[in-house]
């Protein structure tokens, strides 16, 4: 079991990736990165959308600092096959998909609430990122185990008592070097217990997973798969 802590900088959180070791860019099924690519025009459109909507992301969305962590991790590691469990109204999905537009990837995101789902789809379209996102209206308890994968990036921000179950369901589909990222998780939860703490106790006990933390924001754990399981 290995754990590391990411370090907050004076102007927000800076993700220190060296603690997780070098992870090669994830290839698509044919050995090449998949999906369409973004560019300066898309970057400008996404930035304008985020600036125009800053401060309105409630309803279980991540704060901006955490969105930047997700974006930077994907770009740094070259992840291309992403799954988000818990779309809400799309703030985290926009940061993830924006990163995937730079790596040539695609996001599958799932939410059970129809109102949040429809608002998220509208936000994805307005931000210009809908072409990089496969948004599903479904019960993640049922859909996540059924998804074929593989995935190299998974972001979990749904019902906390089910985190361990989500992790167990996607672990065989998570590529070596891939990351399972959980929101509202802190190193202080490592003693276990119900919900996120139960998940964290489980993942920290696995010798083939290396976990680091981003403290501040909503709290993030980043668990990278170091061997095939």
Secondary structure by P-SEA (a helix, b strand, c coil): cbbbbbbbcccccccccccccccccccccccccccccccaaaaaaaaaaaaaaccccccccccaaaaaaaaaaaaaacccbbbbccccccaaaaaaaaaaaaacbbbbbbbccaaaaaaaaaaaaaacccccccccccccccccccccccccbbbbcccccaaaaaaaaacccccccccccccccccccccccccaaaaaaaaaacccbbbbbbccccbbbbbbbcccc
